Amino acid sequence: DKRWFELDAVFDDKSTQEDVYIKSGAQQSVCEDIFKGFNCTILAYGQTGAGKTFTMGTAANSSNEITDSDGVIPRACADLFQNIDEKCDGNAQVELSYLEIYNEEIRDLMVENSNASALRIRETLNGEVYVSGLDSRSVESPGQIGKFMEEASKRRVV
């Protein structure tokens, strides 16, 4: 039996971080879909050493300026807050949570000494998926997200 896979995009070694952000659909999700009421998740999946951390980027830098080497996350953070400024009436609230799934165990990276057994993937009656017990923090800028993620990244399994 042959298996067929459908891909949104394939990137070669000449692709830039910006190419990945735009062609993967992440930019559209952050700039348009969220403001139409859709949930947005940016997920990196792959084996150790495949380049997930580089492609995603670990966090927004403190200057809020995007550089060529910034990955998907810093670009998404910058676009999110720019679009909130342009499209919202000042009542928008952004919350950050950061989890890692490693060896089929969920870890809350926002919490020191996360108790993995307390975290559970759940589904509401409406079909919305969430992680019960996952910590979240209110954030007001890409730089603030960067600081939280930098601290949380130290708790990753590497």
Buried (B, 14 or more C-beta within 10 A) or exposed (E): EEEEEEEEEEEEEEEEBBEBBBBBBBBEBBBEEBBEEEEBEBEBEEEEEEEBBEBBBBBBBEEBEBEEEBBBBBBBBBBBBBBBEEEEEEEBEBEBBBBBBEEEEBBBBBBEEBEBEEBEEEEEEEEEEEBEBBBEBEBEBBBBBBBBBBBBBEBEEE
